[in-house]
Amino acid sequence: MPSQSEKKEEVVHLGKIEPLKLVDFPIFPGILAMMGPGIIWASLAQGSGELIWWPYLSAKYGEAFIWWLWPACLLQYWVNLEIIRYTTLTGEGIFGGFTRFNKIFAVFLWIMLFITYLWFGGYASGGGTALAALTNFPPGWDARGQTLFWAYLTVFIFVLALTLFPVIYNGIEKFMTVVTIVCVVGLLAAIVHPMVAPYWPKYIAAAFKVQGFPANWDPKDSSTFLTAVCFAGMGGFWNVMYSYWVRDKHVGNASYIGRVTSPITGKPETIPATGVAPRDTPENHQRYKKWLRYLYVDNAIAVFVNMLTVTFTTFLGFAILHPKGLVPSGWKLVSVQAEWFGSLWGYWGYILMWIIGAAFIADSWLGACDAVSRMHADFLFSTFRKLRKLSFRQWYYVWVGILTLSTCITMVLVQPAELLLAGGILNFISMTIYCPVLIYMNYYKIPKTIAKWARPGVGWLVVGIIVTIVYLTLSIWYLGVTFKLI
């Protein structure tokens, strides 16, 4: 039974950790004022899947896998929506929700998160391959040495940014918006060039032509295929990042939670270990509907912009790299894509594409370092009371340091492609695991505990079940191929 103090404070119990304080939804300020989280999502989604793995598949196998592309992108709309739905209702990061669901489950998922992002240095070294090709600097160094030079420099600059942005989210939002605009405009100019325009009819036809694996299929590319499907957008823990951008944007009840600020240029804001819940009133129901419509739009922008860019990059791989037999790999993982613009505009085309390629990949390291540090901090801070001796912000910067160190070590040991594939597989499997939990939390536990009107419609439930089955089937297929069971 709730204590007298809890009744007085108006709280609701959700799971076995501290209760949620009841509040009223803030008034929705308008879509334009709240735009931002979806742009960050789209910008990060322009990383490995869009620039590397989908172009890799179309460059190596032509039209064979193009029909997978748009469904793989659209599947992530539901995943995103359920993640940000939870944060909008409670103000908590989604890892706090996983802890409320089950602490053992949250610990297991956190271990997966920890292992997955020991390897994300591939985004820094992947961007480094483009910068090395662009500058040929330092002179006399081989491709590996030049790549690592630029990768380390990139990491240093981004860590400096994460330390000096007054409000970390605001700085990242502005930076990612610029990156997204540059990438989309550059790709638009390339895909309408007379040299590649004749390939569009064949490409569009392939998008609607269901095909099996091609005759020249290499089973060693199973990891690449699964990673491409996972990263036709974000994938796995990358989708989870959306929750933390929504929270720092102060969407819905997240406005009751403070933001991560710089220890040097910013003012500290209070970030509690637990969130809030809306009172079950008609007024809150109406306010929630307005916030929900915003979530639909912001998520649609994220998925559509990503779908646009991955369509363009896959097309360029199909129209330019495939006829030449060029496939991105090794320490030239991103530099090969310069053929997209170089074939069209010569020397300056190469220069432009290397710049865009570096922006495509390297910004993924910035966004990942920020969001993964938030996820680690959220899990530790919300799950273990004894660890609250450090503030959320302090835990955030502890993890920025840990992730930077792991990046600097792993980049030297392994080529960028291997780092990105390792993360891709673990991300895909994590998505298979947490999708059923999202269904349980948002479609059963929250409506039962907080308010019936918080339950999504039956249509969304059907979509969620389909999405979960697809990811589960692909995970089983991959494990079967890997261990030679099928």
C-alpha positions in Angstrom: 0.0 0.0 0.0 1.3 3.5 -0.8 2.4 5.5 2.3 0.5 8.6 3.4 3.4 10.8 2.1 3.1 9.1 -1.4 -0.6 9.8 -1.5 0.0 13.4 -0.6 2.7 13.8 -3.2 0.5 12.1 -5.9 2.6 9.3 -7.2 2.0 6.2 -9.3 4.0 3.0 -9.1 5.4 1.6 -12.3 7.7 -1.4 -11.9 9.7 -2.0 -8.7 11.8 1.1 -8.6 10.9 4.6 -7.3 7.3 5.8 -8.2 6.6 8.4 -10.7 5.4 11.8 -9.5 2.0 12.8 -11.1 2.1 16.0 -13.2 0.1 17.8 -15.9 1.3 17.7 -19.5 2.9 21.0 -20.6 1.1 22.9 -23.3 2.4 22.0 -26.8 4.3 25.0 -28.1 4.0 24.1 -31.8 5.8 21.8 -34.3 8.4 24.3 -35.5 9.5 25.1 -32.0 10.0 21.4 -31.3 11.8 20.3 -34.5 15.2 18.8 -33.9 15.4 15.2 -32.5 14.3 13.7 -35.9 16.9 15.7 -37.7 19.6 14.4 -35.4 18.3 10.8 -36.0 18.3 11.3 -39.8 21.8 12.8 -39.7 23.2 9.8 -37.7 21.3 7.4 -39.9 23.3 8.8 -42.8 26.3 6.9 -41.4 27.4 3.3 -42.1 24.2 1.9 -43.6 23.6 4.8 -46.0 27.2 5.5 -47.0 28.8 2.0 -46.7 26.7 -1.1 -46.5 23.8 -0.4 -48.9 26.1 1.0 -51.5 28.4 -2.0 -50.8 25.5 -4.4 -51.6 24.4 -2.5 -54.8 28.0 -2.1 -55.9 28.8 -5.8 -55.5 25.4 -7.4 -56.3 23.7 -4.9 -58.5 19.9 -4.9 -58.2 19.6 -8.0 -56.1 19.0 -6.4 -52.7 17.4 -3.1 -53.7 13.9 -4.4 -52.9 14.8 -4.8 -49.3 15.7 -1.1 -48.9 12.4 0.7 -48.4 10.7 -1.9 -46.2 13.9 -2.0 -44.0 13.6 1.8 -43.6 9.9 1.8 -42.9 10.2 -0.9 -40.2 12.0 1.5 -38.0 9.2 4.0 -37.8 7.3 1.9 -35.3 10.5 1.2 -33.3 11.2 4.9 -33.0 7.7 5.8 -32.2 7.4 3.4 -29.2 10.7 4.5 -27.8 9.9 8.2 -27.9 6.3 7.6 -26.8 7.6 6.3 -23.5 9.9 9.3 -22.9 7.1 11.8 -23.8 4.8 10.2 -21.2 7.3 9.8 -18.4 10.3 12.1 -19.1 12.5 9.1 -18.5 15.1 7.8 -20.9 14.1 4.4 -22.3 16.8 2.6 -20.2 14.9 3.8 -17.2 11.8 2.1 -18.7 13.7 -1.1 -19.2 14.7 -1.0 -15.5 11.1 -0.6 -14.6 10.1 -3.5 -16.8 12.7 -5.8 -15.2 16.1 -5.0 -13.6 17.7 -8.3 -14.8 16.5 -7.6 -18.3 17.9 -4.0 -18.1 21.3 -5.3 -16.8 21.4 -7.8 -19.7 20.6 -5.2 -22.2 23.2 -2.8 -20.7 25.9 -5.5 -21.0 25.0 -5.8 -24.7 25.2 -2.0 -25.0 28.6 -2.0 -23.3 30.0 -4.6 -25.6 28.4 -3.1 -28.8 29.9 0.3 -28.3 33.4 -0.8 -27.4 33.7 -1.0 -31.2 32.2 2.2 -32.5 35.7 3.7 -33.3 34.9 2.5 -36.8 32.9 5.7 -37.4 36.0 7.8 -36.6 38.3 5.7 -38.7 35.7 5.4 -41.5 35.5 9.1 -41.7 39.3 9.2 -41.6 39.5 7.2 -44.8 37.7 10.0 -46.6 39.8 12.8 -45.0 43.0 10.9 -45.8 42.0 10.6 -49.5 40.9 14.3 -49.5 44.2 15.7 -48.1 46.8 12.9 -48.7 48.2 14.2 -45.4 50.5 13.5 -43.7 52.6 13.2 -46.8 54.5 9.9 -47.3 52.2 8.0 -44.9 50.3 5.0 -46.1 46.5 4.8 -46.3 46.3 3.3 -42.8 48.5 5.8 -41.2 46.8 8.8 -42.8 43.4 7.4 -41.8 44.3 7.0 -38.2 45.9 10.5 -38.1 42.6 12.1 -39.2 40.5 9.7 -37.0 42.4 10.8 -33.9 42.2 14.4 -34.8 38.4 14.1 -35.4 37.9 12.4 -32.0 39.9 15.2 -30.3 37.8 17.9 -31.9 34.5 16.2 -31.1 35.4 15.5 -27.5 36.3 19.2 -27.2 32.8 20.1 -28.6 31.1 17.8 -26.1 32.9 19.5 -23.3 32.3 23.1 -24.5 28.7 23.1 -25.9 26.8 25.1 -23.1 23.8 22.7 -23.6 25.1 19.6 -25.2 21.9 18.7 -27.1 21.6 22.2 -28.6 25.1 22.1 -30.0 24.6 18.7 -31.5 21.3 19.6 -33.0 22.8 22.6 -34.9 25.8 20.6 -36.1 23.7 17.7 -37.3 21.3 20.0 -39.1 24.1 21.5 -41.2 25.5 18.0 -41.9 22.1 16.7 -43.1 21.6 19.7 -45.4 25.0 19.4 -47.0 24.6 15.7 -47.6 21.1 15.8 -49.0 21.9 18.8 -51.4 25.1 17.1 -52.6 23.4 13.8 -53.3 20.5 15.5 -55.1 23.0 17.2 -57.4 24.6 13.8 -58.2 21.5 11.6 -58.8 20.1 13.9 -61.5 23.3 14.1 -63.5 22.8 13.0 -67.2 25.5 10.3 -66.8 23.5 8.4 -64.1 19.9 9.5 -64.8 19.3 6.6 -67.3 19.8 4.1 -64.5 16.8 5.3 -62.6 14.1 3.2 -64.4 16.0 0.0 -63.8 16.7 1.0 -60.2 13.0 1.8 -59.5 11.9 -1.5 -61.1 14.3 -3.4 -58.9 12.8 -1.7 -55.8 9.5 -3.5 -56.5 11.0 -6.8 -57.7 11.3 -9.4 -55.0 14.4 -11.5 -55.6 16.3 -14.2 -53.8 20.0 -14.2 -53.1 22.1 -13.7 -56.3 24.1 -16.5 -58.0 27.4 -14.8 -56.9 26.2 -14.5 -53.3 29.1 -14.8 -50.8 27.9 -16.2 -47.4 30.6 -14.2 -45.8 28.5 -11.1 -46.6 25.7 -12.4 -44.3 26.9 -9.9 -41.6 27.0 -7.1 -44.1 23.4 -7.9 -45.3 22.1 -8.0 -41.7 23.9 -4.9 -40.8 22.5 -3.1 -43.9 18.9 -4.1 -42.9 19.6 -3.0 -39.3 21.2 0.3 -40.4 18.6 1.2 -43.1 18.1 4.0 -40.6 19.6 3.6 -37.2 19.1 0.1 -35.8 19.3 -1.5 -32.4 20.7 0.8 -29.7 20.9 3.6 -32.3 17.1 3.8 -32.2 17.2 4.0 -28.4 19.3 7.2 -28.8 16.1 9.0 -30.0 14.7 8.8 -26.5 17.6 10.9 -25.1 17.4 13.6 -27.8 13.6 13.8 -27.2 14.2 14.2 -23.5 16.7 17.0 -23.8 14.4 18.7 -26.3 11.9 18.8 -23.5 9.2 16.9 -25.4 6.0 16.4 -23.3 6.7 15.4 -19.7 10.5 15.5 -20.4 10.2 19.2 -19.8 10.3 18.4 -16.1 13.8 16.9 -16.5 17.0 18.9 -16.7 19.5 18.7 -19.6 23.1 17.7 -19.8 25.2 20.9 -19.8 28.9 21.7 -20.1 31.0 21.7 -16.9 32.9 24.7 -18.3 30.5 26.9 -20.3 27.0 25.7 -19.0 25.0 25.9 -15.9 24.1 22.6 -14.1 20.5 21.4 -14.4 18.8 18.9 -12.2 18.4 15.5 -13.7 16.5 13.2 -11.4 16.9 9.4 -11.3 13.2 8.9 -12.0 10.6 10.6 -14.1 7.0 11.7 -13.9 3.6 10.5 -15.1 0.6 12.4 -16.4 -2.5 12.7 -14.3 -5.4 10.8 -15.7 -7.6 13.8 -16.7 -9.4 14.7 -19.9 -7.2 17.8 -20.2 -4.0 15.8 -20.1 -5.5 13.4 -22.6 -6.1 16.3 -25.0 -2.6 17.7 -24.5 -1.1 14.3 -25.0 -2.9 14.0 -28.4 -1.1 17.2 -29.5 2.3 15.9 -28.4 1.6 12.6 -30.1 0.8 14.3 -33.4 4.1 16.0 -33.1 5.9 12.7 -32.5 4.3 11.3 -35.7 5.6 14.2 -37.7 9.1 14.4 -36.2 9.5 10.6 -36.6 8.3 10.8 -40.2 10.8 13.5 -41.0 13.6 11.3 -39.5 12.6 8.2 -41.4 11.8 10.0 -44.7 15.1 12.0 -44.8 17.0 8.8 -44.1 15.0 6.9 -46.7 15.8 9.6 -49.2 19.6 9.6 -48.6 20.0 5.8 -48.5 18.0 5.6 -51.7 20.4 8.1 -53.3 23.6 6.4 -52.1 22.4 2.9 -53.0 21.5 4.3 -56.5 24.9 5.8 -56.9 26.5 2.5 -55.9 24.3 0.7 -58.4 24.9 3.2 -61.3 28.5 4.1 -60.8 30.4 1.6 -58.6 28.7 -1.6 -59.9 29.6 -1.1 -63.6 33.2 -0.4 -62.6 33.5 -3.4 -60.2 34.4 -1.1 -57.3 33.4 -2.1 -53.8 34.1 -0.2 -50.6 36.4 -2.1 -48.3 39.4 -2.0 -45.9 41.2 1.2 -45.2 39.4 2.7 -48.3 36.0 2.0 -46.8 34.6 5.5 -47.6 37.1 6.9 -50.1 35.9 4.6 -52.9 32.5 6.4 -52.8 34.3 9.5 -54.2 33.7 7.9 -57.6 30.1 9.0 -57.3 31.0 12.6 -57.7 34.4 12.1 -59.3 33.0 10.3 -62.3 30.5 13.1 -62.8 32.6 16.3 -62.1 36.2 15.2 -62.2 38.7 16.5 -59.6 36.4 18.8 -57.7 33.8 16.0 -57.6 36.2 13.8 -55.8 37.0 16.7 -53.4 33.3 17.3 -52.7 32.5 13.7 -52.1 35.3 13.1 -49.7 34.1 16.1 -47.7 30.5 14.7 -47.7 31.8 11.2 -46.9 33.8 12.5 -43.9 30.7 14.4 -42.7 28.5 11.3 -43.3 30.6 9.0 -41.1 32.5 11.1 -38.6 29.4 12.9 -37.3 28.2 9.4 -36.3 31.0 9.2 -33.8 30.0 12.5 -32.2 26.3 11.6 -32.0 27.1 8.1 -30.8 29.5 9.2 -28.1 26.9 11.7 -26.8 24.0 9.3 -26.9 25.8 6.2 -25.6 27.2 8.2 -22.7 23.6 9.2 -21.9 22.4 5.6 -22.1 25.2 4.4 -19.8 24.6 7.2 -17.4 20.8 6.7 -17.4 21.1 3.0 -16.7 23.5 3.3 -13.8 21.8 6.4 -12.3 18.2 5.0 -12.5 19.0 1.4 -11.5 21.5 1.7 -8.6 20.9 4.2 -5.8 24.4 4.0 -4.4 25.8 5.3 -7.7 23.8 8.5 -7.4 26.7 9.9 -5.3 27.7 11.2 -8.7 25.3 13.4 -10.7 23.9 12.3 -14.0 26.1 14.9 -15.7 29.2 13.5 -13.9 28.3 10.0 -15.1 27.8 11.3 -18.6 31.4 12.7 -18.7 32.8 9.5 -17.2 31.4 7.6 -20.1 32.6 10.2 -22.7 36.1 9.5 -21.4 35.7 5.7 -21.4 34.2 5.7 -24.9 36.9 8.0 -26.2 39.6 5.7 -24.8 38.0 2.6 -26.3 37.8 4.3 -29.6 41.5 5.3 -29.6 42.5 1.7 -28.8 40.2 -0.2 -31.1 40.9 2.0 -34.1 44.6 0.8 -34.1 43.7 -2.9 -33.8 41.0 -3.4 -36.4 40.0 -2.0 -39.8 36.9 0.2 -39.7 34.7 -2.3 -41.7 35.2 -5.0 -39.0 34.5 -2.5 -36.2 31.2 -1.4 -37.8 30.1 -5.0 -38.6 30.7 -6.1 -35.1 28.5 -3.3 -33.8 25.9 -3.9 -36.5 25.2 -7.5 -35.6 24.9 -6.8 -31.8 22.6 -3.8 -32.6 20.3 -6.0 -34.7 20.1 -8.7 -32.0 19.4 -6.1 -29.4 16.4 -4.8 -31.4 15.0 -8.3 -31.6 15.1 -8.5 -27.8 13.7 -5.1 -26.8 10.9 -4.8 -29.3 8.6 -7.2 -27.4 9.4 -5.3 -24.2 8.3 -2.0 -25.9 5.0 -3.7 -26.7 4.5 -4.9 -23.2 5.3 -1.5 -21.6 3.4 0.8 -24.0 0.4 -1.4 -24.8 -0.2 -3.0 -21.4 1.7 -1.8 -18.4 1.5 1.9 -18.9 -2.2 2.0 -19.9 -3.0 -0.3 -16.9 -1.0 1.8 -14.4 -1.2 5.4 -15.6 -4.1 6.0 -18.0 -6.1 3.9 -20.5 -5.9 6.7 -23.1 -2.1 6.2 -23.2 -2.6 2.8 -25.0 -1.8 3.0 -28.7 -4.4 1.8 -31.2 -4.8 -1.8 -32.3 -3.3 -1.0 -35.7 0.0 0.0 -34.1 0.0 -3.2 -32.1 -0.4 -5.2 -35.3 2.5 -3.3 -36.9 4.6 -3.9 -33.9 4.1 -7.6 -33.9 5.0 -7.8 -37.6 8.1 -5.7 -37.1 9.2 -7.9 -34.2 8.6 -11.1 -36.2 10.7 -9.8 -39.1 13.6 -8.9 -36.9 13.4 -12.2 -35.1 13.3 -14.2 -38.3 16.3 -12.4 -39.7 18.3 -12.9 -36.5 17.5 -16.6 -36.6 18.6 -16.8 -40.2 21.8 -15.0 -39.5 22.7 -17.3 -36.6 21.8 -20.3 -38.7 24.1 -19.2 -41.5 26.9 -18.2 -39.1 26.9 -21.6 -37.3 26.2 -23.4 -40.6 22.8 -24.8 -39.4 21.0 -23.7 -42.6 
